[in-house]
């Protein structure tokens, strides 16, 4: 889609780090402060993105929900993303799929498996609560960082299909090329740090633990 997205950024030549996801969320909320008092819903990508989104939602006094996107991993290299899915949306890296010789049958099996896992995760995290209504509202999608941006792109397309007034993607850290790609999918990208020597999301945090479903559920319940 054509999009004149506004890209907010802070270039930093040094390896800046966030103390943890809560610290990153508080800093991100400061950059989003102009949204306080408006009709906003904050959507975190589980699991780590929810911890960042929790702080954003608290400071914007906005409800918090999840948007579950799943990476599609290559058959023999599951850490290599060949795409991503979210409810009603998908992203495929056709060049990587072709390079690896992945067949339509293999792609279908991978997609079906991840859709099932996404549905199960969404059910566990919401435990009976309906998805937040984003129609006509400002939807702020939050993650703890972007690498390729495939899951965030799938999430953005999924949220866009639900007719929000505006879609904002907000992350603490992301490489410049991923920010440029996402700027074509949303109305605004807010990325506090855009390092050229990105390497991995976790390197930009002093503490970057795995989160449990119970921890994520508690955050969602607190802001529901």
Secondary structure, DSSP 8 states (H G I E B T S, - for coil): -----EEEE---SS---BSSHHHHHHHHHHHTGGGTTSSEEEEE-TTHHHHHHHHHHHHHT-EEEE--EEEEE-SS-TTSEEEEEETTEEEE-HHHHHHHT--HHHHHHHHHHHHHHHHHHHHHHHTT------TTSEEEEEES--SS-HHHHHHHHHHHTT--SEEEEEEEE--HHHHHHHTTTSSEEEEEE--TT---GGGGBS------HHHHHHHHHHH-
